[in-house]
Amino acid sequence: MSNEIKINKHDYNRVVLTEVQPYELPFIVTNEGFYSFIGSCDGSNFLALLFGHLKETRPYDFKIVKSSDTFRKLSLIHPFGQVKFTDFYRKYHSLIKSKCENSNFSLRYPVDTALYYIESDQRELDSQLKDEGVDLHTDHHELTPIYASSFFTYKKYNFLYKFYDSYVFHRIERKFNKLHKFDISKCFENLSTDMLPSALRGEDLLRSEINSTQSFESQFSALASFVNYGRNHGIVVGPEFSRIYAEILLQRIDSVIESSLSQKNIRYGKDYVIKRYVDDYFLFYNDENLLKPIKQCVTDNLSEYKLFLNESKDEHLTRPFVTGVTSAKLSIREYYNDLFGKLSIGVNSSEIATSSSFFNYSRLSNRYITQLKVLVDKHDVCYESISGYFLTILRRKVNEINEVFTISVVDSKTSSAISRFLLLIVEVMFFIYSMDSRVRATYLISEIIIQISEIAKKFDYESEIMISDKIVQEAKFSIKNAPQTIDNVESLNLALSLQTLNTENSLSVGDIRNLLNIKLTDKIINYFQLVVGLYIIKNNPDYYTLKIDLCEKALYKISLSKNPFQDSDIVHMIFDIVSCPFLTKKHKKVFINKLVNLNVIPSSISEDQFYDKLSNNSWFVDWSELSIKRLLKKKQLRSPY
């Protein structure tokens, strides 16, 4: 069942929860404290006093794994830029919607300000993954930033796979027998801040119009430049507002394409249909002679804005439009029917039984891993294309086991068999993770780890430790062999999930350094490494020396900056250090003194005032020890790029 909980649609501060951060972050980085602060009586004034003089801000650029051998750059923008976007949405939210209703092509675009937060149980979340709603009212009429998803509601599809499974897709398939798929090469990296004003008003009018800098499109472009270090070429990748910027521009191009083809007597809906999901195009047609002129029209109109197609990713399909991924999903369902076939799970009756002891779980896991490899080879798909589906089903299946163990007493024989079955599951899921270690897969793996750890706590001590140690062993091996970037968001999230385990083989200092991807010879660390490291270490005396080392590396990085308050990485770092409950006032004061020496704190704010303001508020990281499960659940409600 699901509940629709009404929210305050006029709370524009929720933009910092939904529109300004990338999906792919260490999941303890939430902005929830920041949201509360800017809603306080003097929150925005304090930030304006610190950062109001800045003409531009530098984003924290980091890389995530895109595939086994490629990476994607994302950006976490400056907090002051985030606040500026709350004002922008307050002023222009209606205009944003109107600018996104001009295309017959688009499959995903904002249509209204979110009115409801959809509260669903775990099973419904698995199947629906709502992309609606944000903060909700409590009994005290206070806004609670829980399960934030998006500022707007979207049509038509928040995930591309929903288009493939839709009635609309099947209707198009009945009418057209050919499908040509293509996309824009490095779309966001090639957008420039003069494109939107040119597209909406025309270049000649743009050059001559008086006070054009006050228009919606000019202010949007100026803000996109402000948060991207003043750059005019390329916009930051990751935040939702970047998608909206691209959507408005691409909808304008869509309209021109449709009009141009109509003038050539190539009619939309009769001779062809184009659907576009962000920067991916789906061209449906019958007459092979129409493919070239339609594709050329798309190419020509995109090139007007220096956007070009990635011809290496072109794909041709003929009816029926069944991809390898579609058929692989059907095989995955059969795979799970076999894998869980020896379990009888009655969630409603609170019963669980098994017809196997799973004594040789290791041999069984090898068999199921081999079956998975055969499945991937048979359907000619890559692991990246099926891992999300595979792990989502596994998460639901494990959650069903967890529900039974939560509300009923299971006999010792069944518990023993289930504990070995979970060891089998651990080996299978870490195999798929070794094939696809992207952030989305890490979130899913982390959720499953938490579910398994909750089940393990219901077993005897020996079984619990055996399962926990197995997870830690597999995680360490996966991290060691995964594609590495200095930012290492994927491994950081996996390391965070391990904090829920009860294990006798605690992580060594060397293990933590490896998880954080920090070498002894490194002189500096980034924001993600610092906050995840502090979260893992907490106040454990065994890691005290490592904690001090992390702080010294962070301090050295700050000292190297020419303008610390301009850098998103450093501002996030400073604010979360001073609010971190695992550091003493003495350690925090060292960072404050460094800023004083660098002469960046305004003279109107004393050192003690600055310290008190930062230390008495939460900012960007949720430091609570019980937050991991809740924060991962939030990720289910958001869709990645």
C-alpha positions, 0 to 999 in steps of 0.5 A: 500500500502507499500513502499520498502525504501532502507537502508544502509546494511553496517551500522552495528551499527543498530545491537543495534536497532535490535539484542541486546534488548529483544522484551519485554521492556517498549516501551520507551526503544529504544536504538535510542539515543545510536545508534546515539551516537556510530555512532559519531566520538568519540562515541565508543572511549568514551565507550571503555575508560569507559568500555574497562577494563571489563572482563565480564559484568552483564546483567540486568535480569528481569521477564515477565509474561509467563502464568497466573502462570509462568514467564520467565527471560529475559536479557538486556545486558550491553551497551558495550556488545551491541557495541561488537556485532556490531563489531561481526556482521560486521566481521561475518555477511556472516558467520552467514548466511552460518551457518544457511543454513544447515537444512531441518527442520528449519522454521526460519533462517537468509538468507541475510542482510536486504536491505529494510525497509518495510513502510506500512500503519496501515491496512497492518501492522495488516495483514502482520507484516513484519519482514524485514528492519531496518533504512532508508535513509533520504533526507540528507543521514542520517540514521534514526533509525525508525521502526527497525526490524531485521538486517537480513531478515528471511525465512521462517516464522517470526511468527509460525501461518504463517506456519500453514496457509501456502501452505507448511503446507497444502502440508505436510498435504496431504502427512502425516496423523499424527503430533507429536508436542514436544519441548526442555525444557528450551532450552536457559537456558541449552545452554552452551558456549562450545556447538557451538564450539563442534558442528561445529568442534568436541570436539576432534579437539576443544581441540587440535586446535591451536588458536581456540579462534580466530574462529567464533564459539569461538568468538561468545561463548566468547561474549555470556559469556562476556555479561552474567557475564562470565557464561558458562552455559546458554545464555541470553534470549531475544536478537535476537543474542541468537536465532541465536546462538541457530539456528546455533547449532540446525541446526547442530543437525538437519543435524545429525538427518536427516543423522542418520535416513537415515542410518536406511533407514528412509527417509526425505520427504518420511517416515517423515518430521520434521519442527522446529520453534526455539525450537519447533518441528513438526514431520509428519509421517504415519507409527506409528512404525516410531514415536518411532525411530524418536523421539528417534533419536532426543532425543539422538542427543539433549542429546549429548549437554545436551538438553532434550525434555519437555515430558509434552508438547507432543501433538498428532494430526491426519489429518486434523490438525485443532487445537482448536486455528484454529477453535477458530479464525474462531469463533472470526471472527464471534464474531466481525461480530456480535460485529461490525455488528451495525456499518457501517464504510466506510473508503474509503468514510469517512462515519460512521453510526450506527443502535444502540444507545448502550445506555445500553453498560454495559449490552451489554458488559456483553453479549459479555464477556459471549460469549467470555468465551463460545467461549474459553470453546467450542474450549478448548483453553487458553486465551493466545493462542487467545488473540493476534489474538483477540486484533489485529483484535480489533486494526484494527477495532478501527483504522477504526473508528479513520480514519473516525473521523480523515478525516470527520465530524460526526454528534452529534447523531452518535458521542454519539452512538460511544462514548458509543460503545467505552465504550463497547469495553473498557470493553471487551478488559480489560476482555481479558487483565485480562485473559492474561496480557503478554507483547504482549497483553499489547502492543496491549491494549496500541495501542487500548487505544491510538486509542480510546483516539484520537477518544475521542478527537473528541467528546464533553468534557463530552464524552471524559472525560467519556471514559478516566476515564473509561480506567484509572479505568479499567487499574488500576483494571487490574494492581492491579489484574494481576500477579506481578513481581518486574520488572512489565514490563506489567503494566509499558507499560500500565501505559505509554499508559495512558499518552495519555488520557485527564482525570479529575481524574488524577493519585494520587501519590499512583496510580503511586506507584502502577503502578510502583510496588514501596512500601514506604518501598522499599529501591531500584528500578530497571531501568525500574521503574525509567525511566517509573516513570520519564516519567510519572511524568515529571515536574508535581509539584504534583509529585515532592516528588515522583520524589525525592524518585525515585532518592534517591532509584536509588542512594542507589542502585548504592551505593550498587554495588561493580562495578557500571560500570559492571552492565547493570542495573546501567549503563543504569540507570546512562546514562538515569538519566543524559540525562533525561530532567525532572531532574535538573543539581543539581539532576544529579550532585548528581549521578555523585558525587556518581560515583566519590566517588566510583572511577569508572570514569577513571582519564583521564575524568574529572567530568565535561567532564563526565557530559557533555558527558552524558547530551548532548546525548540521550541514551536508552530512548526516552523522547519525549512526542509525542513518544508513538504512534510511539514506539508502531508502531515499536513493530508491526514490531518485533516478540517476542520469 
